Amino acid sequence: MKELIRALWRSIKQDRLAMFGLVTITIITLIAIFGPFIATHDPTHMNERTEGIALWFGTPGAPNHGIRLEQAISDATIRSIVSAEATPDSGDFLAVGNNGFIVRFRGDERNIEASPVDAHLHGVASRAGRELAVGDEGVILERVGEEWRHMASPFSDTVQAVAIDPNGAALVVGDNGAAAHSSASGAPWFSVDTPLARHLYDVILPESQTGFAVGARGTLLRWDGSELHEVQAPGFRDIYAIDAVGMDNILAVGERGTVYHFDGESWSEMQSPVARSLRGVKISGNRAAAAATHGDLMLLEDGVWQRVRSGYERHFRDVAGDATQFIAVGTDPYINSLTRPSAEHFFGTTHNGRDIFSQVIYGTRTALLVALVAAIMVTVIGTNVGLFAGYLRGKTDNILMRIVDIMYALPLEPFAMVLVLLTRPGIQIIILAVGLLTWRTTARIIRSQVLSLANRPFVKAAKVAGASNLRIMYVHIAPNVLPLAFLQLAVAMAFAITAEATLSFLGLGPPRLYSWGTILHQARLSGAWRTAWWWVLPPGVMIMLTVVSVFFISRALEVIANPRLARK
């Protein structure tokens, strides 16, 4: 065995292609061993991404409503936005979002401002020279000079919204009916009793000491400057946002496209062109806009709501506007699907946001496991059948060779399908299918060699010495066919890798175990394999490199098995 290994090494060193194959297989083997440390992600994890976005729309006279999308403003959801000055045509907007994110839009510019908290901010208001932001755990922020300061809050519930009246007095509302009032800039906050313990989502103060708060299950409360009183709601659905121009023109929106209008005397429901949850509403002059989940937008013109197709499929959380345009902001976490290769995902992602690089790394283990186990199985069965058939000859040879002929008549894929129907898809089925069918070639090649060796003088001498048939086959003949057996082992490994990829591509592979064939199978099922080249190319290249490398190594084994090739 040592002499065989030395001869193999000498043969590989003399063949550049064989050396390339050995280096490549070594690298692939190391990848399989240290796969969990090399993989950058959990291959089963659906990677999500969150990015703050802003979409300008509703420009009068502009084609397609003048839609302009600005993505990746931040890596946090933007939840609320307001006009940052009292003048309606300033073009200055203030927005807040997750992780204490605060950004100010001035025309085409945006300035991110420092926040004293990391909590999610849900609401923002700017009026009468006062700017406030509110969020989780009772957070209330007020802008003093050029910086935001954390104000003392009378409760710890999540604060969802804040509103400021024309005189600078403010009212905040939140979860479980939480509410608080502040009379002026810098003034302390005092709790306000509410008649219901439901979540309150938004509040508006169009006039001094007067306004409305809305919330879950159609909650509608009226503010009189000191208390919140329940008002008969026009419906029972959740109301998420409210906006007003005076007390005689108020719009409230909510789940399933619900839109309510207040004309100063009574509430009425308006017809909506969308059925998504409306998360924000803004009235500007004789127009209004509403923003919804799944990228839906609406414009109110001449008393009729029209749907605006934004070309964006993720969620909007709020909308603001001035005399010239509206701006909607969002977005919630979404699956990072079918992204191209990048520094974060070397081979891109699947349609479910799973990292392809990590899947390919883990698939290396499956490929080498199937290749090694199936090849050993093929070599052991084929070598033993060849030894018995070539040495014993006669009826034994005829029976074994007829079995080999039958095996040649059985196609691999249908045979594997039958095994799957009898059991279930799995790596053991692939190994079994490859092992039971592909030993036939090894058996014939070994048999041919044994037929030649059986007539050699050393075999006849062993018979004269009284050696048994088993001893002659395994002690005297087997060592001489060992180089040929190793050659067939290498060939069987290459075939096993391609067979595993083929069967897994057809859906017969392990459902919870990644392999290169399984990756290609998932790409085909998703329908993205024709366009997402980064999903198909990496496993295909790995299959090619592994198979070609094994064949290059087999060239060196072939020289050992047939020394006459070395002279050529």
ChimeraX attribute file (.defattr): number of C-alpha atoms within 10 A of each C-alpha:
attribute: neighborCount
match mode: 1-to-1
recipient: residues
	/A:1	9
	/A:2	7
	/A:3	8
	/A:4	13
	/A:5	11
	/A:6	11
	/A:7	15
	/A:8	19
	/A:9	15
	/A:10	13
	/A:11	21
	/A:12	23
	/A:13	14
	/A:14	11
	/A:15	15
	/A:16	13
	/A:17	18
	/A:18	24
	/A:19	19
	/A:20	18
	/A:21	24
	/A:22	18
	/A:23	14
	/A:24	17
	/A:25	20
	/A:26	13
	/A:27	12
	/A:28	21
	/A:29	15
	/A:30	14
	/A:31	19
	/A:32	21
	/A:33	15
	/A:34	14
	/A:35	20
	/A:36	14
	/A:37	10
	/A:38	15
	/A:39	18
	/A:40	17
	/A:41	19
	/A:42	14
	/A:43	21
	/A:44	16
	/A:45	11
	/A:46	19
	/A:47	19
	/A:48	14
	/A:49	15
	/A:50	19
	/A:51	17
	/A:52	24
	/A:53	23
	/A:54	23
	/A:55	20
	/A:56	20
	/A:57	24
	/A:58	26
	/A:59	15
	/A:60	11
	/A:61	8
	/A:62	10
	/A:63	9
	/A:64	13
	/A:65	17
	/A:66	17
	/A:67	19
	/A:68	15
	/A:69	16
	/A:70	11
	/A:71	15
	/A:72	12
	/A:73	15
	/A:74	17
	/A:75	18
	/A:76	23
	/A:77	28
	/A:78	34
	/A:79	28
	/A:80	28
	/A:81	31
	/A:82	23
	/A:83	25
	/A:84	24
	/A:85	19
	/A:86	13
	/A:87	12
	/A:88	15
	/A:89	14
	/A:90	16
	/A:91	19
	/A:92	21
	/A:93	21
	/A:94	24
	/A:95	28
	/A:96	31
	/A:97	30
	/A:98	22
	/A:99	18
	/A:100	23
	/A:101	25
	/A:102	23
	/A:103	20
	/A:104	19
	/A:105	18
	/A:106	14
	/A:107	10
	/A:108	7
	/A:109	8
	/A:110	14
	/A:111	11
	/A:112	15
	/A:113	15
	/A:114	13
	/A:115	19
	/A:116	13
	/A:117	18
	/A:118	12
	/A:119	18
	/A:120	23
	/A:121	31
	/A:122	29
	/A:123	30
	/A:124	30
	/A:125	27
	/A:126	23
	/A:127	21
	/A:128	15
	/A:129	14
	/A:130	21
	/A:131	23
	/A:132	24
	/A:133	31
	/A:134	30
	/A:135	28
	/A:136	22
	/A:137	15
	/A:138	23
	/A:139	25
	/A:140	25
	/A:141	23
	/A:142	19
	/A:143	19
	/A:144	13
	/A:145	7
	/A:146	8
	/A:147	12
	/A:148	20
	/A:149	17
	/A:150	15
	/A:151	18
	/A:152	13
	/A:153	18
	/A:154	18
	/A:155	17
	/A:156	13
	/A:157	19
	/A:158	22
	/A:159	33
	/A:160	30
	/A:161	27
	/A:162	30
	/A:163	27
	/A:164	31
	/A:165	23
	/A:166	15
	/A:167	16
	/A:168	18
	/A:169	21
	/A:170	28
	/A:171	26
	/A:172	32
	/A:173	31
	/A:174	30
	/A:175	20
	/A:176	17
	/A:177	20
	/A:178	25
	/A:179	27
	/A:180	23
	/A:181	23
	/A:182	17
	/A:183	18
	/A:184	16
	/A:185	18
	/A:186	12
	/A:187	12
	/A:188	14
	/A:189	21
	/A:190	16
	/A:191	16
	/A:192	17
	/A:193	15
	/A:194	18
	/A:195	11
	/A:196	16
	/A:197	12
	/A:198	18
	/A:199	21
	/A:200	31
	/A:201	28
	/A:202	27
	/A:203	29
	/A:204	27
	/A:205	27
	/A:206	21
	/A:207	15
	/A:208	15
	/A:209	19
	/A:210	17
	/A:211	25
	/A:212	25
	/A:213	31
	/A:214	27
	/A:215	27
	/A:216	21
	/A:217	17
	/A:218	19
	/A:219	24
	/A:220	24
	/A:221	23
	/A:222	18
	/A:223	18
	/A:224	14
	/A:225	16
	/A:226	12
	/A:227	16
	/A:228	21
	/A:229	17
	/A:230	15
	/A:231	11
	/A:232	12
	/A:233	18
	/A:234	16
	/A:235	16
	/A:236	10
	/A:237	17
	/A:238	23
	/A:239	30
	/A:240	28
	/A:241	29
	/A:242	26
	/A:243	24
	/A:244	22
	/A:245	17
	/A:246	14
	/A:247	16
	/A:248	14
	/A:249	15
	/A:250	22
	/A:251	25
	/A:252	28
	/A:253	29
	/A:254	27
	/A:255	20
	/A:256	15
	/A:257	21
	/A:258	23
	/A:259	22
	/A:260	20
	/A:261	19
	/A:262	17
	/A:263	13
	/A:264	11
	/A:265	8
	/A:266	11
	/A:267	17
	/A:268	13
	/A:269	15
	/A:270	16
	/A:271	12
	/A:272	19
	/A:273	17
	/A:274	18
	/A:275	13
	/A:276	19
	/A:277	23
	/A:278	30
	/A:279	28
	/A:280	30
	/A:281	29
	/A:282	29
	/A:283	24
	/A:284	20
	/A:285	12
	/A:286	11
	/A:287	17
	/A:288	24
	/A:289	28
	/A:290	31
	/A:291	31
	/A:292	29
	/A:293	23
	/A:294	17
	/A:295	21
	/A:296	24
	/A:297	28
	/A:298	24
	/A:299	24
	/A:300	19
	/A:301	12
	/A:302	9
	/A:303	11
	/A:304	15
	/A:305	21
	/A:306	16
	/A:307	16
	/A:308	21
	/A:309	14
	/A:310	20
	/A:311	12
	/A:312	13
	/A:313	12
	/A:314	17
	/A:315	24
	/A:316	32
	/A:317	29
	/A:318	29
	/A:319	31
	/A:320	28
	/A:321	29
	/A:322	20
	/A:323	18
	/A:324	15
	/A:325	19
	/A:326	24
	/A:327	24
	/A:328	31
	/A:329	28
	/A:330	30
	/A:331	28
	/A:332	21
	/A:333	17
	/A:334	15
	/A:335	16
	/A:336	19
	/A:337	18
	/A:338	20
	/A:339	18
	/A:340	15
	/A:341	16
	/A:342	10
	/A:343	7
	/A:344	11
	/A:345	17
	/A:346	15
	/A:347	23
	/A:348	23
	/A:349	29
	/A:350	26
	/A:351	19
	/A:352	16
	/A:353	21
	/A:354	25
	/A:355	31
	/A:356	28
	/A:357	24
	/A:358	23
	/A:359	26
	/A:360	27
	/A:361	27
	/A:362	25
	/A:363	25
	/A:364	24
	/A:365	23
	/A:366	22
	/A:367	27
	/A:368	21
	/A:369	18
	/A:370	24
	/A:371	26
	/A:372	20
	/A:373	18
	/A:374	29
	/A:375	28
	/A:376	20
	/A:377	21
	/A:378	28
	/A:379	29
	/A:380	18
	/A:381	18
	/A:382	26
	/A:383	28
	/A:384	19
	/A:385	23
	/A:386	28
	/A:387	27
	/A:388	20
	/A:389	25
	/A:390	26
	/A:391	24
	/A:392	16
	/A:393	15
	/A:394	10
	/A:395	10
	/A:396	15
	/A:397	19
	/A:398	12
	/A:399	13
	/A:400	20
	/A:401	19
	/A:402	12
	/A:403	13
	/A:404	20
	/A:405	12
	/A:406	12
	/A:407	17
	/A:408	15
	/A:409	10
	/A:410	11
	/A:411	10
	/A:412	19
	/A:413	17
	/A:414	12
	/A:415	14
	/A:416	22
	/A:417	20
	/A:418	12
	/A:419	17
	/A:420	17
	/A:421	10
	/A:422	9
	/A:423	10
	/A:424	16
	/A:425	21
	/A:426	17
	/A:427	22
	/A:428	15
	/A:429	21
	/A:430	29
	/A:431	23
	/A:432	17
	/A:433	25
	/A:434	28
	/A:435	24
	/A:436	18
	/A:437	20
	/A:438	24
	/A:439	29
	/A:440	25
	/A:441	20
	/A:442	25
	/A:443	28
	/A:444	21
	/A:445	18
	/A:446	26
	/A:447	26
	/A:448	15
	/A:449	18
	/A:450	25
	/A:451	17
	/A:452	11
	/A:453	19
	/A:454	19
	/A:455	11
	/A:456	12
	/A:457	10
	/A:458	14
	/A:459	17
	/A:460	13
	/A:461	11
	/A:462	16
	/A:463	14
	/A:464	9
	/A:465	9
	/A:466	10
	/A:467	16
	/A:468	10
	/A:469	14
	/A:470	13
	/A:471	14
	/A:472	19
	/A:473	21
	/A:474	13
	/A:475	13
	/A:476	17
	/A:477	21
	/A:478	19
	/A:479	13
	/A:480	15
	/A:481	20
	/A:482	16
	/A:483	21
	/A:484	21
	/A:485	23
	/A:486	19
	/A:487	23
	/A:488	27
	/A:489	25
	/A:490	25
	/A:491	20
	/A:492	28
	/A:493	27
	/A:494	24
	/A:495	20
	/A:496	29
	/A:497	26
	/A:498	20
	/A:499	22
	/A:500	28
	/A:501	26
	/A:502	21
	/A:503	25
	/A:504	26
	/A:505	21
	/A:506	17
	/A:507	19
	/A:508	26
	/A:509	27
	/A:510	20
	/A:511	14
	/A:512	10
	/A:513	15
	/A:514	23
	/A:515	29
	/A:516	30
	/A:517	31
	/A:518	28
	/A:519	23
	/A:520	24
	/A:521	22
	/A:522	20
	/A:523	20
	/A:524	16
	/A:525	11
	/A:526	12
	/A:527	11
	/A:528	16
	/A:529	18
	/A:530	10
	/A:531	10
	/A:532	18
	/A:533	14
	/A:534	20
	/A:535	30
	/A:536	23
	/A:537	14
	/A:538	18
	/A:539	25
	/A:540	16
	/A:541	12
	/A:542	18
	/A:543	20
	/A:544	14
	/A:545	16
	/A:546	22
	/A:547	21
	/A:548	19
	/A:549	23
	/A:550	23
	/A:551	22
	/A:552	21
	/A:553	26
	/A:554	23
	/A:555	20
	/A:556	25
	/A:557	26
	/A:558	20
	/A:559	20
	/A:560	21
	/A:561	18
	/A:562	11
	/A:563	11
	/A:564	10
	/A:565	12
	/A:566	11
	/A:567	6
	/A:568	5
